[in-house]
Amino acid sequence: MVPPVLRTVAASLLVLVIAPVLAQSSGRTPKPVIEPAKPGTQCVADPATMRREHPRMLEHQRDDTVHGGIRGAKASLKACIACHASPATGSVAAADTNFCVSCHTYTAVRIDCFECHATKPSPTAFHPVVPTGPNAAAAMRLAQQLKQMGAAATPEPAAVPQQ
């Protein structure tokens, strides 16, 4: 008689060995459909680097843009969308085969970029509160300084006497 613990271990090992083989042969997980980029364009990095590093590249650019007012860097989300929007939908996230959705679905990674950003390229899209252009960083620093000065100059509210 085989002890129950040994039977459990043997069954677990069998599942670990057979499951990947069955998954590959059955084709259960469809590979992502990656639509080609706009013809005549060149990505900021090779495909292998982009697959691994695009989240960090976009986060770094986001920080530069939001905190420093620096726009137009080579790894901008706007540039990615302009190049990779589907000819069929005009978007990177409108259909299952669109550029972002296809890979993110395959890897089970949630896309939160488009909670704020447009999924379709738009040459006139801008945020009206954030300055743009060559003096954007200086304008953002000045706005921050004014905000800090205003907070320092604001008097504390008077305490309400307890009864």
C-alpha positions in Angstrom: 0.0 0.0 0.0 1.3 3.5 -1.0 1.1 6.2 1.7 -1.3 9.0 0.9 1.4 11.7 1.0 3.4 9.9 -1.6 0.4 9.5 -3.8 -0.3 13.2 -3.5 3.3 14.1 -4.4 3.3 11.7 -7.4 0.0 13.1 -8.7 1.2 16.7 -8.3 4.4 15.9 -10.2 2.4 14.2 -13.0 0.2 17.3 -13.3 3.2 19.6 -13.4 4.8 17.6 -16.2 1.7 16.9 -18.3 -0.1 20.2 -18.0 2.4 22.3 -20.0 2.5 19.7 -22.8 -1.3 19.6 -23.0 -1.6 23.4 -22.9 0.9 23.7 -25.8 -0.7 21.0 -27.9 -4.3 22.2 -27.4 -3.6 25.8 -28.3 -5.8 27.0 -25.4 -3.9 30.3 -25.1 -3.9 32.2 -28.4 -0.8 34.2 -29.1 -1.3 38.0 -29.3 -2.1 39.4 -32.7 0.3 42.3 -33.1 -0.8 44.7 -35.8 2.1 46.4 -37.7 3.1 49.9 -36.9 2.4 52.8 -39.3 4.5 52.2 -42.4 7.7 54.2 -42.7 8.2 54.7 -38.9 11.0 53.6 -36.6 10.4 52.6 -33.0 12.5 54.0 -30.2 13.9 50.6 -29.4 14.0 47.0 -30.8 10.9 44.8 -30.2 12.5 42.7 -27.5 13.5 45.8 -25.5 10.1 47.4 -26.0 8.3 44.2 -24.7 10.4 44.2 -21.6 11.0 47.9 -20.9 8.0 49.9 -22.3 6.3 50.2 -18.9 9.5 51.7 -17.3 10.1 53.9 -20.3 6.6 55.3 -20.2 6.7 55.8 -16.4 9.9 57.7 -16.6 8.5 59.9 -19.4 5.3 60.4 -17.3 7.4 61.6 -14.4 9.4 64.0 -16.6 6.2 65.3 -18.1 4.1 65.6 -15.0 6.8 66.8 -12.5 9.1 68.7 -14.9 6.8 69.8 -17.7 9.1 68.2 -20.2 7.2 67.1 -23.3 8.0 65.5 -26.6 10.7 63.0 -25.4 11.2 59.9 -27.6 9.3 57.5 -25.3 6.0 59.4 -25.1 2.7 57.6 -25.0 1.3 60.0 -27.6 4.0 59.0 -30.1 3.3 55.3 -29.4 -0.4 55.8 -30.0 0.2 57.8 -33.2 2.3 55.0 -34.6 0.5 51.9 -33.4 -3.2 52.8 -33.7 -5.0 50.2 -35.8 -6.0 51.3 -39.3 -9.3 49.4 -38.7 -10.3 51.1 -35.4 -8.0 54.1 -35.3 -7.2 53.0 -31.7 -4.7 51.0 -29.7 -7.3 49.8 -27.2 -10.7 49.6 -28.9 -10.6 45.9 -30.1 -9.1 42.6 -28.9 -6.6 42.8 -31.8 -5.4 46.3 -31.2 -1.8 46.8 -30.3 -2.0 47.4 -26.6 -5.0 45.2 -25.8 -3.7 42.1 -27.6 -0.4 41.8 -25.7 -1.8 43.0 -22.4 -4.6 40.4 -22.6 -2.1 37.7 -23.4 0.0 38.5 -20.4 -2.9 39.2 -18.1 -1.7 42.7 -17.4 -4.3 45.5 -16.7 -3.9 48.6 -18.9 -4.6 51.7 -16.9 -3.0 54.3 -19.2 -6.3 54.9 -20.9 -8.2 55.9 -17.8 -6.7 59.3 -18.4 -5.2 59.2 -21.9 -7.0 59.0 -25.3 -6.6 55.7 -27.2 -6.7 57.4 -30.5 -4.1 59.8 -32.0 -5.2 63.4 -32.0 -2.8 66.2 -33.2 -4.7 68.8 -31.2 -4.9 66.9 -27.9 -3.4 68.8 -25.0 -4.1 69.5 -21.4 -5.2 73.1 -21.0 -3.8 73.5 -17.5 -0.3 72.2 -18.3 1.9 74.6 -20.3 3.7 73.3 -23.4 6.6 74.5 -25.5 10.2 75.4 -24.8 9.4 77.3 -21.5 7.0 74.7 -20.1 9.4 73.4 -17.4 10.1 77.0 -16.2 6.3 77.8 -16.2 5.7 74.6 -14.1 8.4 75.5 -11.6 7.0 79.1 -11.3 3.5 77.7 -10.8 4.8 75.4 -8.0 6.6 78.3 -6.3 3.5 80.5 -6.4 1.5 77.6 -5.0 3.9 77.2 -2.2 4.0 80.9 -1.5 0.2 81.1 -1.4 0.1 78.2 1.0 2.6 79.8 3.3 0.8 83.2 3.2 -2.6 81.6 4.0 -3.5 82.3 7.6 -4.5 79.4 9.8 -8.2 79.4 10.6 -9.1 80.8 14.0 -9.8 78.2 16.7 -13.5 77.8 17.7 -13.8 78.2 21.4 -15.2 75.1 23.2 -18.3 75.6 25.3 
